[in-house]
Amino acid sequence: MEKNKKPKRKLKIGYIFAIIIIIAFFGLIIKLILPSSGISKYGDRLDGIQDNKFTSKEKNKVIKSIKDKEQVLSCEINVHGKIINVIFTVKKDTSIDDSKNIANESLGAFSDKVKGYYDLQYMIKKKDEEGRKETKQVDDETTKEVTIYEFPIMGYKNKKKDGIVW
């Protein structure tokens, strides 16, 4: 009878060991899948942002430099992490080239420190744009009149580049 007790003990120890391994495995999986609450949504991408703050004084300077142009109706700046969104609206009679020139000139209002750390996105809208009418041919050989709008336009400046790409 004593011989039967030893295999049962070994079997119980094996089950306990297997359960501990399974619990540890699931704990590791959960830790890898679910982020801890102390990590920001940006991870470590914002390292150094405290040393390169885009202050409200600088923000107001850029807005003023854009609003001083007679073609501009309104301007706003939003900062999301390391991206600065510059959004402005131009008058009805402003061309695309004039709008791009306004954005390019506004780069001078940003400090070199900000331009070297943040990416800039420009979104330019036009007030009451009418668009131009064009006739397009549809698949079934009929024609249809459509309105083509030039705005909004978007431009992007990477922190490592000097100019805006449209």
Order of alpha helices (4+ residues) and beta strands (2+ residues): alpha-alpha-beta-beta-alpha-alpha-beta-beta-beta-beta
